[in-house]
Amino acid sequence: MRVREVFATRAALLGFVGLFFGVFAPFAIAVALRSLRNIHRAQEGIVLTGEGSAAFGLFAGIVGTITLVGGVALWLVSAL
């Protein structure tokens, strides 16, 4: 039976929003990792889908977090 993993879509959404509002990016990483773990540890006979959405959420979360950290560092340096 094929079932969509519930956190995969949340990871993709948080990752997309995290690209514009960096505060959401670390949450996208956490949700994406949880989703990917659930997909790979699915019980026998059940196929969880949504690996692409979770991977996108992880990638976008990483990019958003790097952008957030870089922006804060730039702001702190320019405030000196």
mmCIF file of the N, C-alpha and C atoms, coordinates in Angstrom:
data_MODEL
# 
_entry.id   MODEL 
# 
loop_
_atom_site.group_PDB 
_atom_site.id 
_atom_site.type_symbol 
_atom_site.label_atom_id 
_atom_site.label_alt_id 
_atom_site.label_comp_id 
_atom_site.label_asym_id 
_atom_site.label_entity_id 
_atom_site.label_seq_id 
_atom_site.pdbx_PDB_ins_code 
_atom_site.Cartn_x 
_atom_site.Cartn_y 
_atom_site.Cartn_z 
_atom_site.occupancy 
_atom_site.B_iso_or_equiv 
_atom_site.pdbx_formal_charge 
_atom_site.auth_seq_id 
_atom_site.auth_comp_id 
_atom_site.auth_asym_id 
_atom_site.auth_atom_id 
_atom_site.pdbx_PDB_model_num 
ATOM 1   N N  . MET A 1 1  ? 0.849  -1.167 0.000  1.00 0.00 ? 1  MET A N  1 
ATOM 2   C CA . MET A 1 1  ? 0.000  0.000  0.000  1.00 0.00 ? 1  MET A CA 1 
ATOM 3   C C  . MET A 1 1  ? 0.897  1.233  0.000  1.00 0.00 ? 1  MET A C  1 
ATOM 4   N N  . ARG A 1 2  ? 0.575  2.191  -0.859 1.00 0.00 ? 2  ARG A N  1 
ATOM 5   C CA . ARG A 1 2  ? 1.339  3.437  -0.962 1.00 0.00 ? 2  ARG A CA 1 
ATOM 6   C C  . ARG A 1 2  ? 0.617  4.529  -0.172 1.00 0.00 ? 2  ARG A C  1 
ATOM 7   N N  . VAL A 1 3  ? 1.356  5.157  0.728  1.00 0.00 ? 3  VAL A N  1 
ATOM 8   C CA . VAL A 1 3  ? 0.799  6.208  1.579  1.00 0.00 ? 3  VAL A CA 1 
ATOM 9   C C  . VAL A 1 3  ? 1.781  7.368  1.576  1.00 0.00 ? 3  VAL A C  1 
ATOM 10  N N  . ARG A 1 4  ? 1.258  8.581  1.485  1.00 0.00 ? 4  ARG A N  1 
ATOM 11  C CA . ARG A 1 4  ? 2.127  9.765  1.530  1.00 0.00 ? 4  ARG A CA 1 
ATOM 12  C C  . ARG A 1 4  ? 2.529  10.051 2.973  1.00 0.00 ? 4  ARG A C  1 
ATOM 13  N N  . GLU A 1 5  ? 3.817  10.275 3.197  1.00 0.00 ? 5  GLU A N  1 
ATOM 14  C CA . GLU A 1 5  ? 4.328  10.601 4.522  1.00 0.00 ? 5  GLU A CA 1 
ATOM 15  C C  . GLU A 1 5  ? 3.861  12.007 4.881  1.00 0.00 ? 5  GLU A C  1 
ATOM 16  N N  . VAL A 1 6  ? 3.258  12.161 6.055  1.00 0.00 ? 6  VAL A N  1 
ATOM 17  C CA . VAL A 1 6  ? 2.572  13.411 6.392  1.00 0.00 ? 6  VAL A CA 1 
ATOM 18  C C  . VAL A 1 6  ? 3.523  14.581 6.575  1.00 0.00 ? 6  VAL A C  1 
ATOM 19  N N  . PHE A 1 7  ? 4.750  14.348 7.007  1.00 0.00 ? 7  PHE A N  1 
ATOM 20  C CA . PHE A 1 7  ? 5.666  15.456 7.256  1.00 0.00 ? 7  PHE A CA 1 
ATOM 21  C C  . PHE A 1 7  ? 6.391  15.927 5.990  1.00 0.00 ? 7  PHE A C  1 
ATOM 22  N N  . ALA A 1 8  ? 6.301  15.184 4.906  1.00 0.00 ? 8  ALA A N  1 
ATOM 23  C CA . ALA A 1 8  ? 7.017  15.553 3.682  1.00 0.00 ? 8  ALA A CA 1 
ATOM 24  C C  . ALA A 1 8  ? 6.516  16.872 3.118  1.00 0.00 ? 8  ALA A C  1 
ATOM 25  N N  . THR A 1 9  ? 5.213  17.038 3.052  1.00 0.00 ? 9  THR A N  1 
ATOM 26  C CA . THR A 1 9  ? 4.649  18.279 2.537  1.00 0.00 ? 9  THR A CA 1 
ATOM 27  C C  . THR A 1 9  ? 4.949  19.444 3.473  1.00 0.00 ? 9  THR A C  1 
ATOM 28  N N  . ARG A 1 10 ? 4.902  19.198 4.775  1.00 0.00 ? 10 ARG A N  1 
ATOM 29  C CA . ARG A 1 10 ? 5.232  20.254 5.740  1.00 0.00 ? 10 ARG A CA 1 
ATOM 30  C C  . ARG A 1 10 ? 6.681  20.687 5.584  1.00 0.00 ? 10 ARG A C  1 
ATOM 31  N N  . ALA A 1 11 ? 7.574  19.735 5.343  1.00 0.00 ? 11 ALA A N  1 
ATOM 32  C CA . ALA A 1 11 ? 8.984  20.058 5.159  1.00 0.00 ? 11 ALA A CA 1 
ATOM 33  C C  . ALA A 1 11 ? 9.180  20.931 3.925  1.00 0.00 ? 11 ALA A C  1 
ATOM 34  N N  . ALA A 1 12 ? 8.508  20.583 2.836  1.00 0.00 ? 12 ALA A N  1 
ATOM 35  C CA . ALA A 1 12 ? 8.623  21.371 1.613  1.00 0.00 ? 12 ALA A CA 1 
ATOM 36  C C  . ALA A 1 12 ? 8.076  22.781 1.815  1.00 0.00 ? 12 ALA A C  1 
ATOM 37  N N  . LEU A 1 13 ? 6.946  22.886 2.486  1.00 0.00 ? 13 LEU A N  1 
ATOM 38  C CA . LEU A 1 13 ? 6.353  24.196 2.729  1.00 0.00 ? 13 LEU A CA 1 
ATOM 39  C C  . LEU A 1 13 ? 7.235  25.043 3.642  1.00 0.00 ? 13 LEU A C  1 
ATOM 40  N N  . LEU A 1 14 ? 7.719  24.455 4.727  1.00 0.00 ? 14 LEU A N  1 
ATOM 41  C CA . LEU A 1 14 ? 8.604  25.197 5.630  1.00 0.00 ? 14 LEU A CA 1 
ATOM 42  C C  . LEU A 1 14 ? 9.899  25.589 4.931  1.00 0.00 ? 14 LEU A C  1 
ATOM 43  N N  . GLY A 1 15 ? 10.425 24.720 4.094  1.00 0.00 ? 15 GLY A N  1 
ATOM 44  C CA . GLY A 1 15 ? 11.635 25.041 3.344  1.00 0.00 ? 15 GLY A CA 1 
ATOM 45  C C  . GLY A 1 15 ? 11.428 26.190 2.392  1.00 0.00 ? 15 GLY A C  1 
ATOM 46  N N  . PHE A 1 16 ? 10.316 26.198 1.694  1.00 0.00 ? 16 PHE A N  1 
ATOM 47  C CA . PHE A 1 16 ? 10.018 27.283 0.757  1.00 0.00 ? 16 PHE A CA 1 
ATOM 48  C C  . PHE A 1 16 ? 9.855  28.603 1.500  1.00 0.00 ? 16 PHE A C  1 
ATOM 49  N N  . VAL A 1 17 ? 9.097  28.579 2.581  1.00 0.00 ? 17 VAL A N  1 
ATOM 50  C CA . VAL A 1 17 ? 8.893  29.798 3.372  1.00 0.00 ? 17 VAL A CA 1 
ATOM 51  C C  . VAL A 1 17 ? 10.214 30.224 4.017  1.00 0.00 ? 17 VAL A C  1 
ATOM 52  N N  . GLY A 1 18 ? 11.040 29.252 4.416  1.00 0.00 ? 18 GLY A N  1 
ATOM 53  C CA . GLY A 1 18 ? 12.324 29.548 5.040  1.00 0.00 ? 18 GLY A CA 1 
ATOM 54  C C  . GLY A 1 18 ? 13.299 30.236 4.107  1.00 0.00 ? 18 GLY A C  1 
ATOM 55  N N  . LEU A 1 19 ? 13.112 30.084 2.797  1.00 0.00 ? 19 LEU A N  1 
ATOM 56  C CA . LEU A 1 19 ? 13.969 30.798 1.852  1.00 0.00 ? 19 LEU A CA 1 
ATOM 57  C C  . LEU A 1 19 ? 13.742 32.303 1.939  1.00 0.00 ? 19 LEU A C  1 
ATOM 58  N N  . PHE A 1 20 ? 12.526 32.717 2.269  1.00 0.00 ? 20 PHE A N  1 
ATOM 59  C CA . PHE A 1 20 ? 12.195 34.139 2.341  1.00 0.00 ? 20 PHE A CA 1 
ATOM 60  C C  . PHE A 1 20 ? 12.208 34.654 3.778  1.00 0.00 ? 20 PHE A C  1 
ATOM 61  N N  . PHE A 1 21 ? 11.831 33.817 4.701  1.00 0.00 ? 21 PHE A N  1 
ATOM 62  C CA . PHE A 1 21 ? 11.803 34.161 6.124  1.00 0.00 ? 21 PHE A CA 1 
ATOM 63  C C  . PHE A 1 21 ? 12.657 33.122 6.845  1.00 0.00 ? 21 PHE A C  1 
ATOM 64  N N  . GLY A 1 22 ? 13.932 33.444 7.022  1.00 0.00 ? 22 GLY A N  1 
ATOM 65  C CA . GLY A 1 22 ? 14.922 32.488 7.498  1.00 0.00 ? 22 GLY A CA 1 
ATOM 66  C C  . GLY A 1 22 ? 14.617 31.817 8.813  1.00 0.00 ? 22 GLY A C  1 
ATOM 67  N N  . VAL A 1 23 ? 13.766 32.427 9.624  1.00 0.00 ? 23 VAL A N  1 
ATOM 68  C CA . VAL A 1 23 ? 13.473 31.851 10.933 1.00 0.00 ? 23 VAL A CA 1 
ATOM 69  C C  . VAL A 1 23 ? 12.799 30.476 10.802 1.00 0.00 ? 23 VAL A C  1 
ATOM 70  N N  . PHE A 1 24 ? 12.174 30.192 9.688  1.00 0.00 ? 24 PHE A N  1 
ATOM 71  C CA . PHE A 1 24 ? 11.506 28.911 9.482  1.00 0.00 ? 24 PHE A CA 1 
ATOM 72  C C  . PHE A 1 24 ? 12.451 27.821 8.950  1.00 0.00 ? 24 PHE A C  1 
ATOM 73  N N  . ALA A 1 25 ? 13.610 28.210 8.462  1.00 0.00 ? 25 ALA A N  1 
ATOM 74  C CA . ALA A 1 25 ? 14.518 27.271 7.812  1.00 0.00 ? 25 ALA A CA 1 
ATOM 75  C C  . ALA A 1 25 ? 15.002 26.150 8.737  1.00 0.00 ? 25 ALA A C  1 
ATOM 76  N N  . PRO A 1 26 ? 15.420 26.437 9.975  1.00 0.00 ? 26 PRO A N  1 
ATOM 77  C CA . PRO A 1 26 ? 15.847 25.318 10.834 1.00 0.00 ? 26 PRO A CA 1 
ATOM 78  C C  . PRO A 1 26 ? 14.723 24.315 11.118 1.00 0.00 ? 26 PRO A C  1 
ATOM 79  N N  . PHE A 1 27 ? 13.499 24.800 11.184 1.00 0.00 ? 27 PHE A N  1 
ATOM 80  C CA . PHE A 1 27 ? 12.367 23.899 11.390 1.00 0.00 ? 27 PHE A CA 1 
ATOM 81  C C  . PHE A 1 27 ? 12.154 23.012 10.164 1.00 0.00 ? 27 PHE A C  1 
ATOM 82  N N  . ALA A 1 28 ? 12.408 23.557 8.982  1.00 0.00 ? 28 ALA A N  1 
ATOM 83  C CA . ALA A 1 28 ? 12.295 22.769 7.753  1.00 0.00 ? 28 ALA A CA 1 
ATOM 84  C C  . ALA A 1 28 ? 13.296 21.625 7.766  1.00 0.00 ? 28 ALA A C  1 
ATOM 85  N N  . ILE A 1 29 ? 14.507 21.905 8.243  1.00 0.00 ? 29 ILE A N  1 
ATOM 86  C CA . ILE A 1 29 ? 15.529 20.862 8.311  1.00 0.00 ? 29 ILE A CA 1 
ATOM 87  C C  . ILE A 1 29 ? 15.082 19.741 9.254  1.00 0.00 ? 29 ILE A C  1 
ATOM 88  N N  . ALA A 1 30 ? 14.606 20.118 10.420 1.00 0.00 ? 30 ALA A N  1 
ATOM 89  C CA . ALA A 1 30 ? 14.184 19.117 11.407 1.00 0.00 ? 30 ALA A CA 1 
ATOM 90  C C  . ALA A 1 30 ? 13.022 18.268 10.894 1.00 0.00 ? 30 ALA A C  1 
ATOM 91  N N  . VAL A 1 31 ? 12.028 18.912 10.292 1.00 0.00 ? 31 VAL A N  1 
ATOM 92  C CA . VAL A 1 31 ? 10.860 18.180 9.787  1.00 0.00 ? 31 VAL A CA 1 
ATOM 93  C C  . VAL A 1 31 ? 11.249 17.294 8.603  1.00 0.00 ? 31 VAL A C  1 
ATOM 94  N N  . ALA A 1 32 ? 12.130 17.798 7.733  1.00 0.00 ? 32 ALA A N  1 
ATOM 95  C CA . ALA A 1 32 ? 12.565 17.008 6.577  1.00 0.00 ? 32 ALA A CA 1 
ATOM 96  C C  . ALA A 1 32 ? 13.342 15.773 7.006  1.00 0.00 ? 32 ALA A C  1 
ATOM 97  N N  . LEU A 1 33 ? 14.231 15.931 7.982  1.00 0.00 ? 33 LEU A N  1 
ATOM 98  C CA . LEU A 1 33 ? 14.984 14.772 8.468  1.00 0.00 ? 33 LEU A CA 1 
ATOM 99  C C  . LEU A 1 33 ? 14.054 13.739 9.110  1.00 0.00 ? 33 LEU A C  1 
ATOM 100 N N  . ARG A 1 34 ? 13.072 14.215 9.837  1.00 0.00 ? 34 ARG A N  1 
ATOM 101 C CA . ARG A 1 34 ? 12.095 13.296 10.441 1.00 0.00 ? 34 ARG A CA 1 
ATOM 102 C C  . ARG A 1 34 ? 11.309 12.556 9.360  1.00 0.00 ? 34 ARG A C  1 
ATOM 103 N N  . SER A 1 35 ? 10.909 13.276 8.332  1.00 0.00 ? 35 SER A N  1 
ATOM 104 C CA . SER A 1 35 ? 10.152 12.672 7.247  1.00 0.00 ? 35 SER A CA 1 
ATOM 105 C C  . SER A 1 35 ? 10.982 11.633 6.502  1.00 0.00 ? 35 SER A C  1 
ATOM 106 N N  . LEU A 1 36 ? 12.225 11.983 6.180  1.00 0.00 ? 36 LEU A N  1 
ATOM 107 C CA . LEU A 1 36 ? 13.090 11.029 5.474  1.00 0.00 ? 36 LEU A CA 1 
ATOM 108 C C  . LEU A 1 36 ? 13.362 9.793  6.323  1.00 0.00 ? 36 LEU A C  1 
ATOM 109 N N  . ARG A 1 37 ? 13.531 9.968  7.624  1.00 0.00 ? 37 ARG A N  1 
ATOM 110 C CA . ARG A 1 37 ? 13.737 8.832  8.518  1.00 0.00 ? 37 ARG A CA 1 
ATOM 111 C C  . ARG A 1 37 ? 12.496 7.929  8.515  1.00 0.00 ? 37 ARG A C  1 
ATOM 112 N N  . ASN A 1 38 ? 11.316 8.540  8.574  1.00 0.00 ? 38 ASN A N  1 
ATOM 113 C CA . ASN A 1 38 ? 10.075 7.755  8.552  1.00 0.00 ? 38 ASN A CA 1 
ATOM 114 C C  . ASN A 1 38 ? 9.915  6.999  7.242  1.00 0.00 ? 38 ASN A C  1 
ATOM 115 N N  . ILE A 1 39 ? 10.277 7.638  6.132  1.00 0.00 ? 39 ILE A N  1 
ATOM 116 C CA . ILE A 1 39 ? 10.147 7.003  4.819  1.00 0.00 ? 39 ILE A CA 1 
ATOM 117 C C  . ILE A 1 39 ? 11.071 5.790  4.724  1.00 0.00 ? 39 ILE A C  1 
ATOM 118 N N  . HIS A 1 40 ? 12.309 5.942  5.190  1.00 0.00 ? 40 HIS A N  1 
ATOM 119 C CA . HIS A 1 40 ? 13.270 4.844  5.083  1.00 0.00 ? 40 HIS A CA 1 
ATOM 120 C C  . HIS A 1 40 ? 13.029 3.734  6.096  1.00 0.00 ? 40 HIS A C  1 
ATOM 121 N N  . ARG A 1 41 ? 12.313 4.030  7.166  1.00 0.00 ? 41 ARG A N  1 
ATOM 122 C CA . ARG A 1 41 ? 12.027 3.019  8.193  1.00 0.00 ? 41 ARG A CA 1 
ATOM 123 C C  . ARG A 1 41 ? 10.584 2.513  8.124  1.00 0.00 ? 41 ARG A C  1 
ATOM 124 N N  . ALA A 1 42 ? 9.951  2.655  6.997  1.00 0.00 ? 42 ALA A N  1 
ATOM 125 C CA . ALA A 1 42 ? 8.558  2.221  6.857  1.00 0.00 ? 42 ALA A CA 1 
ATOM 126 C C  . ALA A 1 42 ? 8.452  0.715  7.062  1.00 0.00 ? 42 ALA A C  1 
ATOM 127 N N  . GLN A 1 43 ? 7.322  0.303  7.608  1.00 0.00 ? 43 GLN A N  1 
ATOM 128 C CA . GLN A 1 43 ? 7.095  -1.119 7.860  1.00 0.00 ? 43 GLN A CA 1 
ATOM 129 C C  . GLN A 1 43 ? 6.938  -1.863 6.540  1.00 0.00 ? 43 GLN A C  1 
ATOM 130 N N  . GLU A 1 44 ? 7.222  -3.129 6.606  1.00 0.00 ? 44 GLU A N  1 
ATOM 131 C CA . GLU A 1 44 ? 7.124  -3.947 5.412  1.00 0.00 ? 44 GLU A CA 1 
ATOM 132 C C  . GLU A 1 44 ? 5.673  -4.003 4.937  1.00 0.00 ? 44 GLU A C  1 
ATOM 133 N N  . GLY A 1 45 ? 5.489  -3.820 3.646  1.00 0.00 ? 45 GLY A N  1 
ATOM 134 C CA . GLY A 1 45 ? 4.150  -3.832 3.071  1.00 0.00 ? 45 GLY A CA 1 
ATOM 135 C C  . GLY A 1 45 ? 3.563  -2.438 2.905  1.00 0.00 ? 45 GLY A C  1 
ATOM 136 N N  . ILE A 1 46 ? 4.177  -1.448 3.526  1.00 0.00 ? 46 ILE A N  1 
ATOM 137 C CA . ILE A 1 46 ? 3.714  -0.065 3.394  1.00 0.00 ? 46 ILE A CA 1 
ATOM 138 C C  . ILE A 1 46 ? 4.822  0.741  2.734  1.00 0.00 ? 46 ILE A C  1 
ATOM 139 N N  . VAL A 1 47 ? 4.495  1.401  1.636  1.00 0.00 ? 47 VAL A N  1 
ATOM 140 C CA . VAL A 1 47 ? 5.458  2.233  0.930  1.00 0.00 ? 47 VAL A CA 1 
ATOM 141 C C  . VAL A 1 47 ? 5.078  3.686  1.184  1.00 0.00 ? 47 VAL A C  1 
ATOM 142 N N  . LEU A 1 48 ? 5.963  4.410  1.863  1.00 0.00 ? 48 LEU A N  1 
ATOM 143 C CA . LEU A 1 48 ? 5.719  5.828  2.118  1.00 0.00 ? 48 LEU A CA 1 
ATOM 144 C C  . LEU A 1 48 ? 6.318  6.645  0.988  1.00 0.00 ? 48 LEU A C  1 
ATOM 145 N N  . THR A 1 49 ? 5.540  7.558  0.447  1.00 0.00 ? 49 THR A N  1 
ATOM 146 C CA . THR A 1 49 ? 6.009  8.425  -0.622 1.00 0.00 ? 49 THR A CA 1 
ATOM 147 C C  . THR A 1 49 ? 6.253  9.819  -0.059 1.00 0.00 ? 49 THR A C  1 
ATOM 148 N N  . GLY A 1 50 ? 6.816  10.685 -0.886 1.00 0.00 ? 50 GLY A N  1 
ATOM 149 C CA . GLY A 1 50 ? 7.076  12.056 -0.469 1.00 0.00 ? 50 GLY A CA 1 
ATOM 150 C C  . GLY A 1 50 ? 8.542  12.341 -0.247 1.00 0.00 ? 50 GLY A C  1 
ATOM 151 N N  . GLU A 1 51 ? 9.399  11.433 -0.711 1.00 0.00 ? 51 GLU A N  1 
ATOM 152 C CA . GLU A 1 51 ? 10.836 11.624 -0.503 1.00 0.00 ? 51 GLU A CA 1 
ATOM 153 C C  . GLU A 1 51 ? 11.336 12.876 -1.230 1.00 0.00 ? 51 GLU A C  1 
ATOM 154 N N  . GLY A 1 52 ? 10.787 13.173 -2.384 1.00 0.00 ? 52 GLY A N  1 
ATOM 155 C CA . GLY A 1 52 ? 11.194 14.375 -3.128 1.00 0.00 ? 52 GLY A CA 1 
ATOM 156 C C  . GLY A 1 52 ? 10.830 15.652 -2.390 1.00 0.00 ? 52 GLY A C  1 
ATOM 157 N N  . SER A 1 53 ? 9.640  15.692 -1.829 1.00 0.00 ? 53 SER A N  1 
ATOM 158 C CA . SER A 1 53 ? 9.218  16.863 -1.059 1.00 0.00 ? 53 SER A CA 1 
ATOM 159 C C  . SER A 1 53 ? 10.081 17.044 0.180  1.00 0.00 ? 53 SER A C  1 
ATOM 160 N N  . ALA A 1 54 ? 10.378 15.955 0.841  1.00 0.00 ? 54 ALA A N  1 
ATOM 161 C CA . ALA A 1 54 ? 11.219 16.030 2.038  1.00 0.00 ? 54 ALA A CA 1 
ATOM 162 C C  . ALA A 1 54 ? 12.633 16.463 1.678  1.00 0.00 ? 54 ALA A C  1 
ATOM 163 N N  . ALA A 1 55 ? 13.169 15.958 0.577  1.00 0.00 ? 55 ALA A N  1 
ATOM 164 C CA . ALA A 1 55 ? 14.509 16.347 0.141  1.00 0.00 ? 55 ALA A CA 1 
ATOM 165 C C  . ALA A 1 55 ? 14.555 17.822 -0.232 1.00 0.00 ? 55 ALA A C  1 
ATOM 166 N N  . PHE A 1 56 ? 13.514 18.309 -0.908 1.00 0.00 ? 56 PHE A N  1 
ATOM 167 C CA . PHE A 1 56 ? 13.451 19.738 -1.227 1.00 0.00 ? 56 PHE A CA 1 
ATOM 168 C C  . PHE A 1 56 ? 13.394 20.567 0.047  1.00 0.00 ? 56 PHE A C  1 
ATOM 169 N N  . GLY A 1 57 ? 12.597 20.132 1.015  1.00 0.00 ? 57 GLY A N  1 
ATOM 170 C CA . GLY A 1 57 ? 12.515 20.843 2.288  1.00 0.00 ? 57 GLY A CA 1 
ATOM 171 C C  . GLY A 1 57 ? 13.851 20.887 3.000  1.00 0.00 ? 57 GLY A C  1 
ATOM 172 N N  . LEU A 1 58 ? 14.597 19.789 2.947  1.00 0.00 ? 58 LEU A N  1 
ATOM 173 C CA . LEU A 1 58 ? 15.913 19.745 3.566  1.00 0.00 ? 58 LEU A CA 1 
ATOM 174 C C  . LEU A 1 58 ? 16.873 20.693 2.853  1.00 0.00 ? 58 LEU A C  1 
ATOM 175 N N  . PHE A 1 59 ? 16.898 20.646 1.533  1.00 0.00 ? 59 PHE A N  1 
ATOM 176 C CA . PHE A 1 59 ? 17.778 21.515 0.753  1.00 0.00 ? 59 PHE A CA 1 
ATOM 177 C C  . PHE A 1 59 ? 17.434 22.990 0.977  1.00 0.00 ? 59 PHE A C  1 
ATOM 178 N N  . ALA A 1 60 ? 16.152 23.326 0.873  1.00 0.00 ? 60 ALA A N  1 
ATOM 179 C CA . ALA A 1 60 ? 15.739 24.718 1.058  1.00 0.00 ? 60 ALA A CA 1 
ATOM 180 C C  . ALA A 1 60 ? 15.986 25.178 2.491  1.00 0.00 ? 60 ALA A C  1 
ATOM 181 N N  . GLY A 1 61 ? 15.817 24.279 3.442  1.00 0.00 ? 61 GLY A N  1 
ATOM 182 C CA . GLY A 1 61 ? 16.091 24.622 4.835  1.00 0.00 ? 61 GLY A CA 1 
ATOM 183 C C  . GLY A 1 61 ? 17.558 24.926 5.065  1.00 0.00 ? 61 GLY A C  1 
ATOM 184 N N  . ILE A 1 62 ? 18.422 24.146 4.446  1.00 0.00 ? 62 ILE A N  1 
ATOM 185 C CA . ILE A 1 62 ? 19.862 24.386 4.571  1.00 0.00 ? 62 ILE A CA 1 
ATOM 186 C C  . ILE A 1 62 ? 20.235 25.723 3.937  1.00 0.00 ? 62 ILE A C  1 
ATOM 187 N N  . VAL A 1 63 ? 19.720 25.976 2.739  1.00 0.00 ? 63 VAL A N  1 
ATOM 188 C CA . VAL A 1 63 ? 20.006 27.245 2.062  1.00 0.00 ? 63 VAL A CA 1 
ATOM 189 C C  . VAL A 1 63 ? 19.461 28.417 2.877  1.00 0.00 ? 63 VAL A C  1 
ATOM 190 N N  . GLY A 1 64 ? 18.250 28.286 3.395  1.00 0.00 ? 64 GLY A N  1 
ATOM 191 C CA . GLY A 1 64 ? 17.657 29.347 4.207  1.00 0.00 ? 64 GLY A CA 1 
ATOM 192 C C  . GLY A 1 64 ? 18.421 29.598 5.491  1.00 0.00 ? 64 GLY A C  1 
ATOM 193 N N  . THR A 1 65 ? 18.906 28.536 6.118  1.00 0.00 ? 65 THR A N  1 
ATOM 194 C CA . THR A 1 65 ? 19.675 28.688 7.350  1.00 0.00 ? 65 THR A CA 1 
ATOM 195 C C  . THR A 1 65 ? 21.018 29.363 7.078  1.00 0.00 ? 65 THR A C  1 
ATOM 196 N N  . ILE A 1 66 ? 21.679 28.973 6.004  1.00 0.00 ? 66 ILE A N  1 
ATOM 197 C CA . ILE A 1 66 ? 22.941 29.618 5.632  1.00 0.00 ? 66 ILE A CA 1 
ATOM 198 C C  . ILE A 1 66 ? 22.718 31.097 5.341  1.00 0.00 ? 66 ILE A C  1 
ATOM 199 N N  . THR A 1 67 ? 21.643 31.408 4.631  1.00 0.00 ? 67 THR A N  1 
ATOM 200 C CA . THR A 1 67 ? 21.319 32.799 4.334  1.00 0.00 ? 67 THR A CA 1 
ATOM 201 C C  . THR A 1 67 ? 21.009 33.574 5.608  1.00 0.00 ? 67 THR A C  1 
ATOM 202 N N  . LEU A 1 68 ? 20.277 32.955 6.513  1.00 0.00 ? 68 LEU A N  1 
ATOM 203 C CA . LEU A 1 68 ? 19.950 33.598 7.784  1.00 0.00 ? 68 LEU A CA 1 
ATOM 204 C C  . LEU A 1 68 ? 21.207 33.888 8.591  1.00 0.00 ? 68 LEU A C  1 
ATOM 205 N N  . VAL A 1 69 ? 22.076 32.903 8.728  1.00 0.00 ? 69 VAL A N  1 
ATOM 206 C CA . VAL A 1 69 ? 23.315 33.088 9.492  1.00 0.00 ? 69 VAL A CA 1 
ATOM 207 C C  . VAL A 1 69 ? 24.210 34.135 8.827  1.00 0.00 ? 69 VAL A C  1 
ATOM 208 N N  . GLY A 1 70 ? 24.314 34.077 7.502  1.00 0.00 ? 70 GLY A N  1 
ATOM 209 C CA . GLY A 1 70 ? 25.110 35.067 6.784  1.00 0.00 ? 70 GLY A CA 1 
ATOM 210 C C  . GLY A 1 70 ? 24.542 36.472 6.943  1.00 0.00 ? 70 GLY A C  1 
ATOM 211 N N  . GLY A 1 71 ? 23.236 36.607 6.888  1.00 0.00 ? 71 GLY A N  1 
ATOM 212 C CA . GLY A 1 71 ? 22.608 37.918 7.049  1.00 0.00 ? 71 GLY A CA 1 
ATOM 213 C C  . GLY A 1 71 ? 22.803 38.487 8.430  1.00 0.00 ? 71 GLY A C  1 
ATOM 214 N N  . VAL A 1 72 ? 22.682 37.639 9.446  1.00 0.00 ? 72 VAL A N  1 
ATOM 215 C CA . VAL A 1 72 ? 22.891 38.096 10.833 1.00 0.00 ? 72 VAL A CA 1 
ATOM 216 C C  . VAL A 1 72 ? 24.354 38.485 11.018 1.00 0.00 ? 72 VAL A C  1 
ATOM 217 N N  . ALA A 1 73 ? 25.279 37.692 10.458 1.00 0.00 ? 73 ALA A N  1 
ATOM 218 C CA . ALA A 1 73 ? 26.699 38.012 10.587 1.00 0.00 ? 73 ALA A CA 1 
ATOM 219 C C  . ALA A 1 73 ? 27.016 39.330 9.886  1.00 0.00 ? 73 ALA A C  1 
ATOM 220 N N  . LEU A 1 74 ? 26.473 39.541 8.711  1.00 0.00 ? 74 LEU A N  1 
ATOM 221 C CA . LEU A 1 74 ? 26.664 40.797 7.991  1.00 0.00 ? 74 LEU A CA 1 
ATOM 222 C C  . LEU A 1 74 ? 26.108 41.970 8.760  1.00 0.00 ? 74 LEU A C  1 
ATOM 223 N N  . TRP A 1 75 ? 24.945 41.777 9.352  1.00 0.00 ? 75 TRP A N  1 
ATOM 224 C CA . TRP A 1 75 ? 24.324 42.839 10.154 1.00 0.00 ? 75 TRP A CA 1 
ATOM 225 C C  . TRP A 1 75 ? 25.183 43.171 11.371 1.00 0.00 ? 75 TRP A C  1 
ATOM 226 N N  . LEU A 1 76 ? 25.703 42.142 12.025 1.00 0.00 ? 76 LEU A N  1 
ATOM 227 C CA . LEU A 1 76 ? 26.538 42.371 13.208 1.00 0.00 ? 76 LEU A CA 1 
ATOM 228 C C  . LEU A 1 76 ? 27.850 43.077 12.835 1.00 0.00 ? 76 LEU A C  1 
ATOM 229 N N  . VAL A 1 77 ? 28.462 42.675 11.723 1.00 0.00 ? 77 VAL A N  1 
ATOM 230 C CA . VAL A 1 77 ? 29.712 43.301 11.284 1.00 0.00 ? 77 VAL A CA 1 
ATOM 231 C C  . VAL A 1 77 ? 29.473 44.755 10.895 1.00 0.00 ? 77 VAL A C  1 
ATOM 232 N N  . SER A 1 78 ? 28.382 45.016 10.219 1.00 0.00 ? 78 SER A N  1 
ATOM 233 C CA . SER A 1 78 ? 28.110 46.393 9.793  1.00 0.00 ? 78 SER A CA 1 
ATOM 234 C C  . SER A 1 78 ? 27.710 47.289 10.954 1.00 0.00 ? 78 SER A C  1 
ATOM 235 N N  . ALA A 1 79 ? 27.289 46.722 12.069 1.00 0.00 ? 79 ALA A N  1 
ATOM 236 C CA . ALA A 1 79 ? 26.897 47.504 13.243 1.00 0.00 ? 79 ALA A CA 1 
ATOM 237 C C  . ALA A 1 79 ? 28.113 47.963 14.049 1.00 0.00 ? 79 ALA A C  1 
ATOM 238 N N  . LEU A 1 80 ? 29.272 47.386 13.765 1.00 0.00 ? 80 LEU A N  1 
ATOM 239 C CA . LEU A 1 80 ? 30.480 47.757 14.507 1.00 0.00 ? 80 LEU A CA 1 
ATOM 240 C C  . LEU A 1 80 ? 31.014 49.084 14.111 1.00 0.00 ? 80 LEU A C  1 
# 
